[in-house]
Amino acid sequence: MPYADLTTRERAALHAALVSAFYDAGRLDNLLYIGEGLGVSLDSITAPGPLPRMVTEVIKWAEADGKTHALVKAAYAAVPGNALLRGFYGTWSGSAQRQVTRDALEKITSSAVKFKEPGQWRDRMARMENCVCCIVIDGARKGSGFLAAPGVVMTNDHVVRDADWKSIQVEFDYQAAADGSLTPSRYYRVSGPLIASSPWHSVDSRHPKLPAPPPDDSALDYALLPIDGKPEEAPMSDGRPRDVIPPPQAEPKLMAGMPLLILQHPKKPERYLEGPDLHPLRFAFDVVTEVNENASRVRYLVNSEPGSSGSPCFDPDWNLVALHHSGDPRKIEPAEYNEGIPITSIRRTLQDGVREQLGWNDG
């Protein structure tokens, strides 16, 4: 049975976009032959005929061969100015789970021995997605965060440092559904001053980093916000409550070469300025490159943007291992590295009462 990447609605939208953007057989053949990740000729997929029929066969081929992601990316890269294609690409790529292609899932799960069943892995991902939110200050999305415990959201201190707590809300469910439409957001207000926090360190904005000493436990760039309205009890589309991201393992492992997964709300590029300032929930993964000498910082190659500050970082089994907080301070593209705070370092600095409130006492 062919591997289906698209819903019926998405299939129709992609068909219309490809017909519009590649309006004769020659242009369609060029896309297939030189498009990154494709490398086939049109006549190897379908016989000559009316363009709509040939586009239908190309979409069938892409789904059957697991090439839908490559086809969409290559088409958008070739004709980014086409309105139908631009609209399709924006909504189709918006879903966090949509970004987990078959190849990506195989790379991640090959390193996660416990997860042999993709359905279980995706279900756990969906549970984690429900817990990630935007930090909204004076009506503008400024960063990411996540439910670390009932009624408690964790983010970066630098995201909320200059804000009055009365001006802060958290926005959950800002996501793209399977058909590309946005799900309705749910907003909750911060109910009081920060429960606990630790500031940014000035060394984080320097390149190269100073050789010594590294940031210590007094500068871990986290903030814990008390939230009104019990967001953890909100019913989700599958009937289960939202819940919270489970407490971290006693000693989450962070080591060079291990995959790291981030659920985040990255900032939109300039061409999207007509819309909201941050993307709907996105997923990215790559590998850890290093953990510094006192485990106060972990570097990795996972893609992020300024709005990603405050995002949860996971190991391949969806265990919380770090809090994302910054990127390469040189603002180069592509960034040489991105950086987070190991969750074990945050936990050991929390007062006993705060650890108890979070349910993090078993570390």
N, C-alpha and C positions, 0 to 999 in steps of 0.2 A: 504493500500500500504506500503511495507517495507520502513523503513527509510534508505536511501542510504547515506553512509558516504564517499564512494570512487568513483573516476572517473573510467572509463573503463581502462585507462592506469594504474592507481594505483592498481586496482583490479588484473590485470594480474601480476603486479610486486610483490604484496603481495603473490599471489598464488605461484609464482616461489620461493620466499624466504622461505615460510613455507614448501614447499616440500623439499627444499634443507636442511633446518635446522632441521626439524622433519621428518626424512626419513623412519619412520615406524609407524604403528598405536599405538604402545605402547608409543612412545615418544610424539606423538600428544595428546594422552589421558592424559599423565602426565601434559602437558602444560595446558590443559583445566581444569583439576581437581585441580591443586595446584597454577595455575597462579593467581596473585592478581586481584581481580575484576571479576573472571570467575567462578570457583567452580562448573563446570558441567562435566559430563562424556561424552566421545566421542559417546558412544552408545545411549545417550539420544538425540543426534543431527542427527546421520546418521547410517545406517546399515553398516556392514562390507563390504569392497570392495576395489578396487584399491585406492591407496593413493591419487592420484590427484583428484579423484571424492570426497573422504571424505574431502579433504581440501576445495574444492569448497563449499560443504555443510556447513563447519565450517564458511567460510566467509559469506555465505548467512545468517546463524544464527546470526553472530555478527552484521551484518548491520541491520537485522530485529529487534534485541533486543537492539540496541544502545550500543553494546559491542565492536565496532571496536577499539576504543581508548584503551580499556583494553587489547584486544587481541594483538595489536601491541606492547604495552609496555611490556606485560608479555613475549611475544616471544623474544623480544630484550633482556630483562633482563635474560632470560634463556640461550640464545646462542649469546652473544654479539660479538663473534669472527667470526660468519658466514658472509662472504663478502656480499652475496645478501641481507641478513637481515639487516646488518649494513647500506648498501647503501640505502635500502628502508626507514629505520627508519630516517636517516638523512634528506632525501628529503621530506618525508611525514610530518614530524613534523616541517618543516621549516616555513610553512605559519603561520602568526600570527592568522588568523581567524580559521585555522585548530585546533588551541589549544583551541578554545572555544567549548568544547564538549556540548552535550545536557544537561548533569547534571550541568556543569559549568554555562551555559546560564540561566538555571532555578534558580540557586542560586543567580546569579547577578540580574536578572530581577525581582525576587521576592522582592528585596529591592528597585527597581526602579519603582515606581507605574506608572509613566508616560509612560513607555515602555511596552505595552502588546503585541506588534507585533514584533516577532523576525526579520523580514525582515527590518523594520525601524531601529532597534537597530544595526544590522549588517551593514546597509548602513552608518549609522553615524560612526561606527567603521572604515569602509573602508575610509571615508573622513579623519578621524584622522590619519590613517596609512600613507596616502599620504604625510602628513606634517612632518613625522619623518625622521631624517637623521642620517648618521654617520659623525662624525667630523674626517677629514683626515688630518694628519700633516706630512709633508715630505713623502707623499705616503703611510703612515700607518694609519689604523683605530685606533683611540684612545678613542673615546667616542660617546655619542649620543647627539642629539639636535633636535630642532623642529622649524618650521616656526611660529614665534609669530606674525608676521605682514608682509606685502609685503616687500620683500628684507631684512628681519631681522630674523636671527636665534638665539634662546636662547639655551645656554648650561651652564655648570658649569665653573666658573672661574678657578678651579684647572685643568680642561681639557686643557685649552689653555694658562694658565698663562705664561709658559716658552717658548712659540712659537712666532716667528715673524709672524705677520698677513699675510705676503706675502707667507708663506709656508702652509697656511691653505686652504683646500677645504671642501665643504660639499657634501656628496653623498646621493642622494635621490633614492628611488625605489630599494634598495638592499633588495629584498623580494623573497620569494618562491611563485610561481604561484600555482594554484589548482592542476596541474599535477606534482608538485614537482620541476619543472625546475626554475632556477633563472631568474627573469625579468631583462632586461638591466638597469644598473645603469645610472643615469644622475648626472654629477658633475658640481658644480658651485664654483667660487673662491670668497674668502673674498676680498672685494673691498677697505678696508681701516682699520684704527685702530678701536678698540672696541668703540661702541657707549656708553656703560656704563658697569660697572662691580662692583662686591663686592667680597672680598676675602673669602677664607676658614678660619675657626677659629680653633686654635690649640686644643680646647677642643673636636673637632669632632674625633680626633684620640686617645682619651683616654677612658679607661674603668676601673672603673666606671667613669661616668661623674662627674666633680666637682659639689658639691651641689649648688654653687651660685658664681657669677651670671651666667645666661645662656648667650649664644651668643646674641648680640644686633643687631640693624639694620645696623651696620657697617661691619658685617661679614655674608653675606647671600649667598656666593658662587654662584653667577650668572655672566654671561657674555652675552652681546648682540653683535652679529657680523653683519656688513653690508655685504650683498651678491649681487654680480653682476649677471646679466642675467635673472632677473624676474622669479625665479623658481615657484612662485605662479601662473603664467599664463600658465605653461606647460600643454598640454593636457594629460589627463589620459585615460585609456583603455575604460572607459564608455563615453568618449566624453566631460566630464566636465573638467574645469581647476583644477589644484591641489588645489588652494586656500590656506588659512592659518587656523591655529587653532583659533577659535573665541575668542575674548577677554573674560577674566574671568568674571563671574557674579560679581555684586557689592560686595557681601559677600559670597564667596564660603564656604560651610559648611564643616568643618573637625571636627569629633568627634569620640571618641573611639567606636569601633564596626561597623562603617560604612565600606562598601566595597570600596576598592581602586583599580583602574585598571592602569597598566603601559604598554606602548608600548616602546620597548627598543631594543638595539643591544648589548646583553650581550657577554662577552668574551667566546670564545670556550674553552672547557676543553682540557687537555693535549693531549688526544688521537686524537684531530683534528688539531694538529699543522701543518700537511701537507697542510692545507687549509688556507684561510684568518683568520685574528686574531679575528674577531668578527662575531657572527652569523648574518644571515639575520634577518629581523625584527621578534621579538618575543612578545608574549602577556603573562602577568601574572596578577593574582589578588589574593587578600586576604583582611584582614581587618586592619583598623587603630587601634593601641593600645593606643596611647596617643599623645596629643599636649602639648608642654612644656608651662611654665607659661607666657612667653611673646610672644607666637605664632611665634617664630623664627625657630622652628624645629617641624616636625611631624614624629612619628615613626609608622611603620607598619610591617606586616609579609609577604609582597609581595616579591617573589623571585627576586633577581637581581645578577649581577656580575659586576666586575670593569668597563667593557665597557658600562654598563647601565648608568653611570654618565651623567647627562644632559637630561635624559628622561622626557617626560611629564607624570604627574600623573592625573588621572581623577576620578570623582565620577561615580556612575553607569549610569548616563545619558550622559556620555562623556563630561562633563564640566571640563575645566582645573582648578585644585585645588592646585597643588604643582609641584615643580621641584625636581626630585630625585637627590640626591647628594652623598650618601655614605651608607655603611653597617656597621655591627658590626665590630669595629676595631680589635677584637681578631682573625678575619679570621677563625672562627670555622664553622664546617658543622654539621647540618644546622645552619645558622646564627640565633641568638636570636631575631634580629630585623634588619630592614633597615630604612633609614631615608631620608626625603626630606625637602624642604623649602616651607612653605605655600606661595601660589602665592600672597595673600593679603599683606604679609610682604614685598615681592619684590616690588609690585606696589606702596606701600606708600613711599618707599625710592627713587623712580625715580623722576628725575627733570621733571617739567611740560612739557618741550619740548620733552623729551623722551616719556612720557606718551601719548602725542599727536601723536607722530610718530607711536607708537604702536596701537593707537586707544583704549587706556585703560583709557580714561579720565572719563568714566561714573561710576567709582568706588566710 
